[in-house]
Amino acid sequence: MTRRALHGLPRPAAAAFRRNVTLARAGEASPELAAAFEAVGVTNFMRPSVTVFDDVADVLPLMRAGERTEVEAALFGGLQ
């Protein structure tokens, strides 16, 4: 993934990510979703979704493959 690549994701994955950011903003994220955001160091959700995505995209390539797969599934709804 590269920065600003959110717009290049398949629509279902991009929509799932935006929905998940909205849930996190509202404090309604599931424990799994909260853990996925925590794993990539995202704690400030009061920014545009694309900015949150930039933070995620910066960290995902640095993660171990198995851990990255779990985080991606939680953040993008398993669709990529």
Backbone torsions as a table, in degrees:
resi	resn	phi	psi	omega
1	MET	NA	149.0	175.9
2	THR	-125.0	163.6	179.9
3	ARG	-56.6	143.9	179.5
4	ARG	65.3	12.1	-179.9
5	ALA	-74.8	-4.1	179.1
6	LEU	-54.5	-37.6	-178.8
7	HIS	-70.7	-18.3	179.2
8	GLY	-93.4	-5.9	178.2
9	LEU	-70.7	154.4	171.5
10	PRO	-55.1	144.3	-175.8
11	ARG	-52.1	-43.5	180.0
12	PRO	-61.4	-38.1	179.7
13	ALA	-69.4	-42.5	178.8
14	ALA	-64.8	-41.2	179.0
15	ALA	-65.1	-41.0	178.4
16	ALA	-62.8	-41.6	179.9
17	PHE	-63.8	-47.5	179.7
18	ARG	-60.6	-41.0	178.2
19	ARG	-62.9	-41.0	-179.6
20	ASN	-66.9	-36.4	175.7
21	VAL	-64.5	-42.2	178.7
22	THR	-61.3	-44.2	178.2
23	LEU	-61.3	-42.7	180.0
24	ALA	-65.0	-40.0	177.5
25	ARG	-58.8	-39.6	-177.3
26	ALA	-82.5	-2.6	-178.2
27	GLY	74.7	22.0	-176.9
28	GLU	-110.9	17.2	179.6
29	ALA	-70.3	140.5	174.7
30	SER	-66.0	162.2	177.6
31	PRO	-57.1	-37.0	179.7
32	GLU	-66.1	-42.5	179.6
33	LEU	-67.5	-44.0	177.7
34	ALA	-59.0	-41.6	179.5
35	ALA	-65.8	-36.5	178.9
36	ALA	-65.4	-44.7	177.4
37	PHE	-64.0	-39.5	178.4
38	GLU	-62.1	-39.6	-177.8
39	ALA	-61.8	-28.1	178.7
40	VAL	-102.0	7.7	174.1
41	GLY	77.3	18.4	179.7
42	VAL	-90.7	119.4	178.3
43	THR	-127.3	-18.4	-178.7
44	ASN	-102.4	105.8	-178.1
45	PHE	-99.6	0.1	-177.5
46	MET	-87.6	42.4	176.4
47	ARG	-132.7	165.8	177.9
48	PRO	-58.7	147.7	-179.2
49	SER	-54.4	-37.5	-178.6
50	VAL	-65.8	-31.6	177.2
51	THR	-71.5	-40.4	175.3
52	VAL	-62.3	-41.5	178.8
53	PHE	-60.4	-40.7	178.5
54	ASP	-56.0	-43.9	178.7
55	ASP	-61.8	-43.7	179.1
56	VAL	-63.0	-46.4	-177.3
57	ALA	-63.3	-29.8	178.3
58	ASP	-70.1	-33.2	-173.7
59	VAL	-93.0	-34.9	-175.7
60	LEU	-52.3	-44.5	-179.8
61	PRO	-64.1	-18.1	-178.7
62	LEU	-87.3	-9.6	-175.5
63	MET	-86.3	155.9	172.8
64	ARG	-64.4	149.2	-173.8
65	ALA	-55.3	-48.6	-178.4
66	GLY	-63.4	-43.1	179.1
67	GLU	-67.3	-41.3	179.7
68	ARG	-61.7	-40.9	-179.7
69	THR	-60.9	-42.8	178.6
70	GLU	-64.7	-43.0	-179.6
71	VAL	-65.6	-45.0	179.3
72	GLU	-61.2	-41.8	179.2
73	ALA	-61.3	-41.4	179.6
74	ALA	-68.9	-42.7	-174.7
75	LEU	-78.0	-33.1	-173.9
76	PHE	-113.4	11.0	177.5
77	GLY	70.5	21.9	179.0
78	GLY	76.1	5.6	-179.0
79	LEU	-110.8	125.2	177.6
80	GLN	-143.9	NA	NA
